[in-house]
Amino acid sequence: MDAGLNRCPLQEHFLPRKSSKENLDRFIPNRSAMDFDYAHFALTEGRKGNDQASAVSSPSKEAYRKQLAETMNLNHTRILAFRNKPQAPVELLPSNHSSSLHQQPKSVKPRRYIPQTSERTLDAPDIVDDFYLNLLDWGSANVLAIALGLTVYLWDASTGSTSELVTIDEEKGPVTSINWAPDGRHVAVGLNNSEVQLWDSASNRQLRTLKGGHQSRVGSLAWNNHILTTGGMDGLIINNDVRIRSPIVETYRGHTQEVCGLKWSGSGQQLASGGNDNVVHIWDRSVASSNSTTQWLHRLEEHTSAVKALAWCPFQANLLATGGGGGDRTIKFWNTHTGACLNSVDTGSQVCSLLWSKNERELLSSHGFTQNQLTLWKYPSMVKMAELTGHTSRVLYMAQSPDGCTVASAAGDETLRFWNVFGVPETAKKAAPKTVSEPFSHVNRIR
C-alpha cells in the first residue's frame, strides 16, 4: 500500500532532506557569472539614457547608442545568474494516487441499525430494588428466569408463555439471586435466609437445598459445569459440587463485606468476584485446589465503590470488565494474567451491569441516576454507539439471550424490557426471513 494512503488527515507532512550539501530551500547566486558594471549602469545611467532617448531622439544619437551597446556588450538582459537550476517540485502524493481517489472503495461493513426503544415490555411487579442482588438470568434453553419478591417466574422466549417455578415461604425469602445451570434446565435460587435451592425447570421439582455454608443472604451465584459458586453477605465465596452429598469443596475468603458479583471465565479456570468492600478478586482454580488456605490470584482495589458488574470478554482471553457503583461510576478493564488495569472510563453514573456482545467487539452497560440508561460502547475505543432510554429507575439487572442478540433489562420501575441491541443472529442472517406474529402488542404483566 502506498505510504500516502496511510497518512492521517490534517497532519503536517515533512519532506525528507536527502543531503546536507543540497540546498533545497533557497538559491545561491553565482557572483562570477554576474556583470556588476552593467548592473550598475542599468540601474542608474541606463534608465536616465532611456528616459532622455524617449524624450529627444535623433537618428545620429540612436545610431551612436546602438554602437556603444554592441561595443560594451550591453545588449543582454540577464543581471543575476544562479549556480543551479531550480529543483523540480516535489510530488506530495504518488502519481497514481489521484486516480485511486476516484476508484470505488473496498466493501465497507455497513453500520448496524440499533433500535433506540425496547422491542417489548413486560410488567414485573414486586421486583426488589436492591443493587446488591442478582434477580434475572437467561438460560441456554431460551427461557428467562426472574425473581419477583417471593416468586420465581419463567418466561419462554420462544413461545412467549409464562409459568411460575416456585414461591418461597416468607420466613426464607425474598429471593436474592438466581442463575441457570449450563444445561438450561436446572436453576439455582439463592435466598435471604442463606439457603440455596436447586430446581428442575422441566418438572417444576426441587432437587435439593444447599445450607450451612453461609450465615446470611446469598446475593450472587455462578455455575461452572457441576460446580455452583455462591457469594454471601458474610463475604464468603463457596464452591459447591452439586453431585455429591457434602457439596462444599472450596471456600474463598478475601472480601470483608457482601459479595455482590460472581462470574467464571469462559475457560472455567478463573473466577472474578466483586464486593461491597470496593474490591475485585481473581481466583484461579489450579491455585485453589493446591492450597488448603485459598488465596486470590489478584486483588484489585482501584474502584472506589461497590463492584457488582463483572463481564469476561468472549473474544480476548484474560480480559475482564468491571463496573463501580454510584461513588465510582467507572468501567475498568483488567488483564487478569498480570493484574494490570488496562483502561478506565468514567461513565458519569452508577454501573449496575455489564454484558459483552458475542458477535461484535462491543460492550453494553446499564446505569442508574440520572438517565437510567443502557449504553453501548465500541471496544477498545470506548466510543458510545448508542444510549437506550426508557426505564425510569436504575437498571439493576441485565441478561443476554442465547443467540447473543437480545438483552433483557429489569429495573426498579418494575418493568422488564427487551432490547435488540446486538444485531441479528447469525443463523437468521443466512436463513430466509420468516414472518412471526408478535405476541406482545402492548405492555403485559408477567403474571
Summary of the structure (lengths in Angstrom):
residues: 447
radius of gyration: 38.3
end to end distance: 61.4
largest distance: 135.6
contacts: 1368
relative contact order: 0.10
helix: 12%
strand: 36%
